[in-house]
Amino acid sequence: MQHFHQKTLAQYKPGLQDVNDMLLRRFLRTCSSLLLVLTGWSADGRPSSHGLNRSSSPLMQIATEDFLLCQPFKAPPYVSNWWRQRNGGTINQAVFRQFLHFLGDQQESLTSMGQVAIEAIPLSTKFIFSGAGELVNDCDRVEVAHHLISQWICNIYVGIYPGNRHATARAAHLASTITNLVISDVSFAFIASFFSLSSYFDVEDPDFKSCRPVRCVLPLDPSASAREAAYRTKLSLAFQAAVGWYYFRDPQAAQEWGMRFFASIVFEAYHILVRNPCYQPVLPPTPKAVRSRRPLQAVTNLSRSVHVEPRRYRYSL
């Protein structure tokens, strides 16, 4: 670590002004990554939370105490409460087209598997949105679901390709891009359209029971583009709210369901992205016997643990 960074960290005290928060955040993430690499991998090559729990549990307790001491959150005047996770990263439109094409091919199986989550939404629920598509009610369900889904994606990715943790470059960037692709509004909105989730919108919503398709490219007209972007956001948040409702009703069942539902989705996202050399992990030289192990075997092993049928995968690599 550079001398300047060492000095900054040594002089840090809570409450000081002009603190280099970015440096501290990166330092904490680096320490967490080192803990995961050194102590966080189980014998079967999957990530284990034991090492991180020992360091994160005290932080969670302090963060909770600080949160309870804060002033109540003041929402914008047009809503009573809302939450929105902005997706980072830029993904090529051609990648989105390939990914949506795959989701369309898998509509029947995804609809069958996802119905249990949709049924967790109370019958009396009506999703209410602001003009920009922000969810007013059930935003706590969305927030929990967003983090759950990101965790499932990471677990599936590492479970299918455990060897990527040895990569010297690009593997982490690939995992982040897979997550951004899967949890993007356009992807979730496309999945939500399978379940006609617009029927759960408030009856006064202009998109109530809308059946128009979710497209990869927004219209050129600014007003039409804004309406379509809001429509995507509504469907995406409605799907995440359903996942959140399912988790609040039965956490264990929801955890198992999430790994099953997203397994083939993550697998496909990986193979779409990895065709681009920019996303191909750089792995150290390995013995020929180790290199010959096929990813499909890892998919089969993961399928056995989460009860996913390997025949759903289109590739035999």
One Martini backbone bead per residue (centre of mass of N, CA, C, O) as a GRO file, in nm:
protein
  317
    1MET     BB    1   0.097   0.035   0.021
    2GLN     BB    2   0.085   0.347   0.010
    3HIS     BB    3   0.183   0.600   0.213
    4PHE     BB    4  -0.070   0.776   0.183
    5HIS     BB    5  -0.273   0.555   0.257
    6GLN     BB    6  -0.160   0.485   0.534
    7LYS     BB    7  -0.199   0.769   0.656
    8THR     BB    8  -0.503   0.795   0.615
    9LEU     BB    9  -0.586   0.546   0.786
   10ALA     BB   10  -0.439   0.629   1.053
   11GLN     BB   11  -0.610   0.921   1.070
   12TYR     BB   12  -0.875   0.798   1.105
   13LYS     BB   13  -1.196   0.941   1.209
   14PRO     BB   14  -1.491   0.963   1.319
   15GLY     BB   15  -1.635   1.273   1.186
   16LEU     BB   16  -1.455   1.368   0.985
   17GLN     BB   17  -1.355   1.578   0.755
   18ASP     BB   18  -1.242   1.505   0.449
   19VAL     BB   19  -1.284   1.206   0.379
   20ASN     BB   20  -1.165   0.918   0.211
   21ASP     BB   21  -1.408   0.708   0.131
   22MET     BB   22  -1.311   0.549  -0.114
   23LEU     BB   23  -1.064   0.426   0.016
   24LEU     BB   24  -1.211   0.281   0.248
   25ARG     BB   25  -1.393   0.104   0.075
   26ARG     BB   26  -1.168  -0.042  -0.079
   27PHE     BB   27  -1.027  -0.156   0.168
   28LEU     BB   28  -1.265  -0.327   0.271
   29ARG     BB   29  -1.302  -0.497   0.015
   30THR     BB   30  -1.019  -0.616   0.016
   31CYS     BB   31  -1.038  -0.757   0.290
   32SER     BB   32  -1.282  -0.933   0.215
   33SER     BB   33  -1.145  -1.080  -0.020
   34LEU     BB   34  -0.918  -1.206   0.147
   35LEU     BB   35  -1.097  -1.367   0.335
   36LEU     BB   36  -1.225  -1.539   0.112
   37VAL     BB   37  -0.963  -1.662   0.001
   38LEU     BB   38  -0.846  -1.776   0.281
   39THR     BB   39  -1.150  -1.875   0.439
   40GLY     BB   40  -1.417  -1.889   0.219
   41TRP     BB   41  -1.356  -2.193   0.125
   42SER     BB   42  -1.465  -2.481   0.054
   43ALA     BB   43  -1.396  -2.806  -0.031
   44ASP     BB   44  -1.590  -2.782  -0.308
   45GLY     BB   45  -1.539  -2.464  -0.411
   46ARG     BB   46  -1.726  -2.295  -0.240
   47PRO     BB   47  -1.864  -2.042  -0.093
   48SER     BB   48  -1.806  -1.914   0.236
   49SER     BB   49  -1.937  -1.728   0.525
   50HIS     BB   50  -1.759  -1.767   0.778
   51GLY     BB   51  -1.528  -1.557   0.748
   52LEU     BB   52  -1.719  -1.304   0.712
   53ASN     BB   53  -1.897  -1.320   0.967
   54ARG     BB   54  -1.677  -1.246   1.180
   55SER     BB   55  -1.653  -0.943   1.056
   56SER     BB   56  -1.960  -0.849   0.993
   57SER     BB   57  -2.128  -0.868   1.253
   58PRO     BB   58  -2.020  -0.616   1.407
   59LEU     BB   59  -2.095  -0.417   1.178
   60MET     BB   60  -2.400  -0.467   1.183
   61GLN     BB   61  -2.449  -0.370   1.472
   62ILE     BB   62  -2.344  -0.080   1.436
   63ALA     BB   63  -2.521  -0.001   1.193
   64THR     BB   64  -2.791  -0.037   1.340
   65GLU     BB   65  -2.744   0.172   1.560
   66ASP     BB   66  -2.703   0.413   1.369
   67PHE     BB   67  -2.976   0.395   1.226
   68LEU     BB   68  -3.156   0.436   1.488
   69LEU     BB   69  -3.026   0.736   1.538
   70CYS     BB   70  -3.154   0.840   1.306
   71GLN     BB   71  -3.340   1.009   1.114
   72PRO     BB   72  -3.605   0.993   0.952
   73PHE     BB   73  -3.702   0.922   0.650
   74LYS     BB   74  -3.738   1.146   0.368
   75ALA     BB   75  -3.964   1.156   0.143
   76PRO     BB   76  -4.097   1.237  -0.119
   77PRO     BB   77  -4.401   1.402  -0.166
   78TYR     BB   78  -4.525   1.177  -0.383
   79VAL     BB   79  -4.436   0.973  -0.155
   80SER     BB   80  -4.410   0.754   0.123
   81ASN     BB   81  -4.232   0.526  -0.025
   82TRP     BB   82  -3.899   0.420  -0.150
   83TRP     BB   83  -3.709   0.209  -0.387
   84ARG     BB   84  -3.386   0.217  -0.576
   85GLN     BB   85  -3.181   0.020  -0.785
   86ARG     BB   86  -2.913   0.107  -0.955
   87ASN     BB   87  -2.776   0.012  -1.246
   88GLY     BB   88  -2.470  -0.084  -1.346
   89GLY     BB   89  -2.341  -0.050  -1.634
   90THR     BB   90  -2.253  -0.149  -1.976
   91ILE     BB   91  -2.446  -0.305  -2.237
   92ASN     BB   92  -2.479  -0.450  -2.516
   93GLN     BB   93  -2.745  -0.482  -2.727
   94ALA     BB   94  -2.673  -0.760  -2.847
   95VAL     BB   95  -2.674  -0.905  -2.577
   96PHE     BB   96  -2.968  -0.854  -2.505
   97ARG     BB   97  -3.091  -0.999  -2.746
   98GLN     BB   98  -2.981  -1.280  -2.680
   99PHE     BB   99  -3.101  -1.298  -2.394
  100LEU     BB  100  -3.403  -1.257  -2.469
  101HIS     BB  101  -3.417  -1.498  -2.656
  102PHE     BB  102  -3.370  -1.705  -2.437
  103LEU     BB  103  -3.608  -1.630  -2.254
  104GLY     BB  104  -3.820  -1.693  -2.469
  105ASP     BB  105  -3.747  -1.998  -2.496
  106GLN     BB  106  -3.795  -2.025  -2.158
  107GLN     BB  107  -4.089  -1.950  -2.078
  108GLU     BB  108  -4.222  -2.212  -1.984
  109SER     BB  109  -4.021  -2.290  -1.755
  110LEU     BB  110  -4.020  -2.017  -1.602
  111THR     BB  111  -4.322  -2.009  -1.544
  112SER     BB  112  -4.338  -2.269  -1.383
  113MET     BB  113  -4.121  -2.192  -1.163
  114GLY     BB  114  -4.240  -1.888  -1.091
  115GLN     BB  115  -4.533  -1.922  -0.976
  116VAL     BB  116  -4.473  -1.947  -0.668
  117ALA     BB  117  -4.391  -1.647  -0.635
  118ILE     BB  118  -4.651  -1.512  -0.738
  119GLU     BB  119  -4.841  -1.652  -0.520
  120ALA     BB  120  -4.719  -1.473  -0.275
  121ILE     BB  121  -4.899  -1.260  -0.356
  122PRO     BB  122  -5.132  -1.084  -0.244
  123LEU     BB  123  -5.448  -1.038  -0.365
  124SER     BB  124  -5.465  -0.724  -0.256
  125THR     BB  125  -5.240  -0.633  -0.431
  126LYS     BB  126  -5.122  -0.296  -0.530
  127PHE     BB  127  -4.920  -0.138  -0.737
  128ILE     BB  128  -4.750   0.170  -0.669
  129PHE     BB  129  -4.656   0.450  -0.874
  130SER     BB  130  -4.474   0.672  -1.000
  131GLY     BB  131  -4.408   0.848  -1.282
  132ALA     BB  132  -4.105   0.701  -1.292
  133GLY     BB  133  -4.160   0.399  -1.148
  134GLU     BB  134  -4.174   0.412  -0.852
  135LEU     BB  135  -4.211   0.233  -0.567
  136VAL     BB  136  -4.422   0.268  -0.291
  137ASN     BB  137  -4.492  -0.018  -0.231
  138ASP     BB  138  -4.301  -0.289  -0.128
  139CYS     BB  139  -3.991  -0.194  -0.112
  140ASP     BB  140  -3.874  -0.400   0.089
  141ARG     BB  141  -3.900  -0.645  -0.097
  142VAL     BB  142  -3.717  -0.541  -0.321
  143GLU     BB  143  -3.456  -0.504  -0.162
  144VAL     BB  144  -3.422  -0.796  -0.074
  145ALA     BB  145  -3.435  -0.926  -0.358
  146HIS     BB  146  -3.192  -0.791  -0.486
  147HIS     BB  147  -2.980  -0.923  -0.295
  148LEU     BB  148  -3.056  -1.215  -0.337
  149ILE     BB  149  -3.009  -1.236  -0.643
  150SER     BB  150  -2.713  -1.157  -0.637
  151GLN     BB  151  -2.632  -1.400  -0.465
  152TRP     BB  152  -2.726  -1.624  -0.652
  153ILE     BB  153  -2.551  -1.552  -0.892
  154CYS     BB  154  -2.280  -1.592  -0.751
  155ASN     BB  155  -2.320  -1.888  -0.660
  156ILE     BB  156  -2.363  -2.004  -0.942
  157TYR     BB  157  -2.105  -1.912  -1.077
  158VAL     BB  158  -1.911  -2.057  -0.875
  159GLY     BB  159  -2.040  -2.344  -0.900
  160ILE     BB  160  -1.975  -2.380  -1.209
  161TYR     BB  161  -1.685  -2.190  -1.182
  162PRO     BB  162  -1.448  -2.237  -0.952
  163GLY     BB  163  -1.176  -2.176  -1.116
  164ASN     BB  164  -1.211  -1.853  -1.140
  165ARG     BB  165  -1.073  -1.779  -0.862
  166HIS     BB  166  -0.774  -1.807  -1.009
  167ALA     BB  167  -0.784  -1.563  -1.155
  168THR     BB  168  -0.594  -1.272  -1.267
  169ALA     BB  169  -0.843  -1.185  -1.461
  170ARG     BB  170  -1.199  -1.083  -1.520
  171ALA     BB  171  -1.384  -1.255  -1.333
  172ALA     BB  172  -1.518  -1.028  -1.166
  173HIS     BB  173  -1.623  -0.868  -1.410
  174LEU     BB  174  -1.801  -1.093  -1.515
  175ALA     BB  175  -1.984  -1.120  -1.266
  176SER     BB  176  -2.091  -0.827  -1.276
  177THR     BB  177  -2.212  -0.842  -1.566
  178ILE     BB  178  -2.408  -1.068  -1.516
  179THR     BB  179  -2.568  -0.920  -1.303
  180ASN     BB  180  -2.650  -0.674  -1.478
  181LEU     BB  181  -2.801  -0.842  -1.690
  182VAL     BB  182  -3.012  -0.990  -1.508
  183ILE     BB  183  -3.105  -0.718  -1.322
  184SER     BB  184  -3.221  -0.572  -1.531
  185ASP     BB  185  -3.500  -0.422  -1.637
  186VAL     BB  186  -3.534  -0.570  -1.909
  187SER     BB  187  -3.514  -0.859  -1.797
  188PHE     BB  188  -3.732  -0.848  -1.573
  189ALA     BB  189  -3.960  -0.747  -1.754
  190PHE     BB  190  -3.964  -0.991  -1.940
  191ILE     BB  191  -4.033  -1.194  -1.717
  192ALA     BB  192  -4.289  -1.049  -1.606
  193SER     BB  193  -4.459  -1.088  -1.873
  194PHE     BB  194  -4.523  -1.394  -1.823
  195PHE     BB  195  -4.722  -1.302  -1.555
  196SER     BB  196  -4.889  -1.044  -1.578
  197LEU     BB  197  -4.805  -0.802  -1.362
  198SER     BB  198  -4.989  -0.560  -1.454
  199SER     BB  199  -5.244  -0.668  -1.290
  200TYR     BB  200  -5.108  -0.542  -1.009
  201PHE     BB  201  -5.181  -0.279  -1.074
  202ASP     BB  202  -5.321  -0.003  -1.054
  203VAL     BB  203  -5.611   0.098  -1.207
  204GLU     BB  204  -5.483   0.401  -1.261
  205ASP     BB  205  -5.274   0.289  -1.424
  206PRO     BB  206  -5.163   0.314  -1.754
  207ASP     BB  207  -5.038  -0.007  -1.726
  208PHE     BB  208  -5.285  -0.160  -1.677
  209LYS     BB  209  -5.285  -0.458  -1.833
  210SER     BB  210  -5.044  -0.459  -2.008
  211CYS     BB  211  -4.927  -0.629  -2.332
  212ARG     BB  212  -4.680  -0.506  -2.412
  213PRO     BB  213  -4.379  -0.542  -2.519
  214VAL     BB  214  -4.044  -0.599  -2.439
  215ARG     BB  215  -3.781  -0.398  -2.541
  216CYS     BB  216  -3.451  -0.330  -2.600
  217VAL     BB  217  -3.533  -0.070  -2.755
  218LEU     BB  218  -3.593   0.248  -2.739
  219PRO     BB  219  -3.752   0.499  -2.838
  220LEU     BB  220  -3.684   0.802  -2.996
  221ASP     BB  221  -3.897   0.931  -2.856
  222PRO     BB  222  -3.888   1.085  -2.558
  223SER     BB  223  -4.172   1.025  -2.441
  224ALA     BB  224  -4.180   0.724  -2.519
  225SER     BB  225  -3.921   0.646  -2.371
  226ALA     BB  226  -4.016   0.721  -2.084
  227ARG     BB  227  -4.259   0.528  -2.076
  228GLU     BB  228  -4.100   0.265  -2.130
  229ALA     BB  229  -3.905   0.286  -1.890
  230ALA     BB  230  -4.130   0.283  -1.675
  231TYR     BB  231  -4.248   0.010  -1.754
  232ARG     BB  232  -3.999  -0.156  -1.692
  233THR     BB  233  -3.970  -0.078  -1.396
  234LYS     BB  234  -4.238  -0.189  -1.297
  235LEU     BB  235  -4.197  -0.484  -1.373
  236SER     BB  236  -3.933  -0.529  -1.223
  237LEU     BB  237  -4.044  -0.458  -0.936
  238ALA     BB  238  -4.270  -0.668  -0.932
  239PHE     BB  239  -4.088  -0.915  -0.944
  240GLN     BB  240  -3.922  -0.850  -0.688
  241ALA     BB  241  -4.163  -0.844  -0.497
  242ALA     BB  242  -4.235  -1.141  -0.530
  243VAL     BB  243  -3.972  -1.251  -0.418
  244GLY     BB  244  -4.000  -1.110  -0.145
  245TRP     BB  245  -4.263  -1.241  -0.058
  246TYR     BB  246  -4.157  -1.530  -0.061
  247TYR     BB  247  -3.935  -1.490   0.150
  248PHE     BB  248  -4.122  -1.390   0.385
  249ARG     BB  249  -4.282  -1.660   0.392
  250ASP     BB  250  -4.022  -1.865   0.278
  251PRO     BB  251  -3.693  -1.871   0.299
  252GLN     BB  252  -3.600  -2.159   0.225
  253ALA     BB  253  -3.766  -2.197  -0.035
  254ALA     BB  254  -3.657  -1.942  -0.178
  255GLN     BB  255  -3.362  -2.024  -0.191
  256GLU     BB  256  -3.403  -2.279  -0.364
  257TRP     BB  257  -3.555  -2.145  -0.595
  258GLY     BB  258  -3.342  -1.936  -0.688
  259MET     BB  259  -3.129  -2.146  -0.780
  260ARG     BB  260  -3.310  -2.274  -0.994
  261PHE     BB  261  -3.416  -2.032  -1.165
  262PHE     BB  262  -3.107  -1.899  -1.224
  263ALA     BB  263  -2.918  -2.111  -1.346
  264SER     BB  264  -2.970  -2.090  -1.660
  265ILE     BB  265  -2.937  -1.782  -1.678
  266VAL     BB  266  -2.640  -1.764  -1.590
  267PHE     BB  267  -2.524  -1.961  -1.794
  268GLU     BB  268  -2.604  -1.795  -2.044
  269ALA     BB  269  -2.471  -1.526  -1.973
  270TYR     BB  270  -2.187  -1.633  -1.973
  271HIS     BB  271  -2.181  -1.735  -2.281
  272ILE     BB  272  -2.233  -1.461  -2.406
  273LEU     BB  273  -1.993  -1.294  -2.279
  274VAL     BB  274  -1.737  -1.493  -2.329
  275ARG     BB  275  -1.707  -1.432  -2.637
  276ASN     BB  276  -1.571  -1.195  -2.520
  277PRO     BB  277  -1.244  -1.130  -2.447
  278CYS     BB  278  -1.299  -0.917  -2.214
  279TYR     BB  279  -1.444  -1.169  -2.030
  280GLN     BB  280  -1.207  -1.359  -2.021
  281PRO     BB  281  -1.053  -1.540  -1.810
  282VAL     BB  282  -0.738  -1.538  -1.648
  283LEU     BB  283  -0.551  -1.828  -1.637
  284PRO     BB  284  -0.351  -2.034  -1.508
  285PRO     BB  285  -0.158  -2.281  -1.550
  286THR     BB  286  -0.261  -2.622  -1.612
  287PRO     BB  287  -0.315  -2.925  -1.604
  288LYS     BB  288  -0.459  -3.125  -1.833
  289ALA     BB  289  -0.657  -3.276  -1.643
  290VAL     BB  290  -0.790  -3.009  -1.542
  291ARG     BB  291  -0.867  -2.872  -1.818
  292SER     BB  292  -1.076  -3.109  -1.916
  293ARG     BB  293  -1.289  -3.002  -1.751
  294ARG     BB  294  -1.623  -2.963  -1.775
  295PRO     BB  295  -1.879  -2.743  -1.717
  296LEU     BB  296  -2.117  -2.948  -1.723
  297GLN     BB  297  -2.038  -3.093  -1.462
  298ALA     BB  298  -2.093  -2.850  -1.280
  299VAL     BB  299  -2.389  -2.827  -1.354
  300THR     BB  300  -2.470  -3.107  -1.253
  301ASN     BB  301  -2.386  -3.065  -0.960
  302LEU     BB  302  -2.569  -2.821  -0.911
  303SER     BB  303  -2.837  -2.962  -0.987
  304ARG     BB  304  -2.836  -3.168  -0.755
  305SER     BB  305  -2.847  -2.950  -0.520
  306VAL     BB  306  -3.115  -2.785  -0.675
  307HIS     BB  307  -3.295  -2.952  -0.875
  308VAL     BB  308  -3.175  -2.945  -1.175
  309GLU     BB  309  -3.212  -3.004  -1.506
  310PRO     BB  310  -2.969  -3.048  -1.747
  311ARG     BB  311  -3.153  -3.038  -2.012
  312ARG     BB  312  -3.191  -2.716  -2.014
  313TYR     BB  313  -2.922  -2.712  -2.147
  314ARG     BB  314  -2.778  -2.620  -2.463
  315TYR     BB  315  -2.492  -2.691  -2.368
  316SER     BB  316  -2.178  -2.886  -2.462
  317LEU     BB  317  -1.854  -2.822  -2.338
   0.00000   0.00000   0.00000
